[in-house]
Amino acid sequence: MSAEKRAIAIVRRAVREAARRFQLFPPGEPVVVGVSGGPDSLCLLDVLRDLAPEFGITIHVAHLHHGLRGAEADADAAFVAELARAWELPCTIERMDVRALADQEGLSLEEAARQARYTFLAEVAARVGGHTIAVAHHADDQVETVLMHLLRGSGLAGLRGMRPRMPLTEYHGLLRRPPEGLWLVRPLLGVWRRDIENYLQAKGLTPRFDRSNLDLTFFRNRLRHEVLPFLERLNPRLRETWWRMAEVLAADYEFLAQTLLQVWPTVVVREEPERIVFDLPRWRGLPLSLRRMALREAAFRLAHRLRDLRFEHVEDAIRMAEAGMTGSMLTWPEDLRVVVAYGDLIIAREGAVWPDPDLPLLTAPFPLHPGETSWPDGRWVVLWEEIRVWDPARLQHADPWTLYLDAERTGARLTFRARRPGDRFHPAGMPGPVRLKTFLINQKIPQAWRDRWPLLVNERDEILWVAGVRPAAFIQPGPDCPRVWRITIRRAMKS
């Protein structure tokens, strides 16, 4: 076999293998191919044009003029248009002011160009009735992506690099949410840049040259021209090693992602367009990796992007959820809130956090009786019982909706009521009484709940317990307490 035939065969074999292994191309549909005119996209377009009858697909060429490089960009667009005409392929060429987009969205030029490009490709696919968008990322791009994510700090999702096939709705950088059912495919992800260059030479194809690929102000270009060559002095096979690492980590991540999909229905009690509610105890029972993934998945389902959701945001939410203080709240990017409610962990848009709180809020005051007392709304019950053998260690592990109190210091008549103007409260762990309003604010109890939050009081109208939050200092039983009462709020049993 001649060198030219061998060069062509290498690329064709890799594309055939990727198409078979990852089911890249559904037969009978148009495939939108993103073509810049550079060597990678020219190679992709040519090999797909050759293999289109074999795959049973048609090709639609798409080129976005970014409005950044003046006459050179104009020439690129003209090159793609002429190539499509010569090869008798339908073609869509559009222009966007990427610099204005970057200023408007507060993005780097690289990020703005990427978001503009994929949004454009999605819209072209929707227009032509296709479900597949092919782009020309190759094996060297994969290595650069892994290094970029490594330097910025990433978990498995980033270190697995780019995927050969992914739903476009999962792409984290689009200006507008794309229609469901669009797939982004990368047929050249197993092909090295040197093989692409050999292929073009063998086919007699001359690509356009983009001078911006030499501009070292762009992060990826610095990695390509400076960082990777330096690292290859330490390990000449670095690219192959990291490419294989991405393959291994992609499989590991896929296992975790499939596991999350299996447990998702068991930990999610409510999923709405603006709100996802986890069963807090079940979420806590997940391994740490799945707890993190569940939070990120919820954020992505609500916001459709994770660009600004950082490691520290997720870790802060985990710490807050583990502490379990009802009413605790965090603000996340993309206008999201993370809230701990009674037995629930809520991820929601700001205006959708509290539409129907599953909490024992008060509709009217009511007295307690030893034994069981029903809550006014019938959804909760209060158990009042005496603990005959007292162990102070119980205080360290008490559920927030369980109160232990010294019966001798409490009083015999107990009532639940809502707050009143001028209420003061002496929380356990604090040196003296504080305004109840201030305490509720500091505990991040939402304003909508404060007027209905249950307070346990005695016949002297002293606040003994801000239910689910904190007991009063003076009622906690000591180690030699002769009589201890336990008050527990729990959901009523369904009949």
Buried (B, 14 or more C-beta within 10 A) or exposed (E): EEEBEEBBEBBBEBBBEBBEEBEBBBEEBBBBBBBBBBBBBBBBBBBBBBBBEEBEBBBBBBBBBBBBBEEEBEEBBBBBBEBBEEEEBEBBBEBBBBBEBBEEEEBEBBBBBBBBBBBBBBBBBBEBEBBBBBBBBBBBBBBBBBBBBEEEEBBBBBBBBBBBBBEBBEBEBBBEEBEEEBBBBBBBBBBBBEBBBBBBEBBEBEBBEBEBEEEEEBBBBBBBEEBBEEBEEEEEEBBEEBBEBBBEBBEEBEEBBEBBEEBBEEBBBEBEEEBBBBBBEBBBEBEEEBBBBBBBBBBBBBBBBBEEBEEEBBEBBBEBBEEBBBBBBBEBBBEBBBBBBBBBBBBBBEEBBBEEBBBBBBEEEBEBEEEBBEBBEEEBBBBBEEBEEBEBEBEEEEEBBBBBBBBEBBBEEBBBBBBEEEBBBBBEEEEEBBEBBEBBEEBBBBEEBBEBBBBBBBEEEBBBBBBBBBBBBEBBBEEEBEBBBBBBBBBEEEE
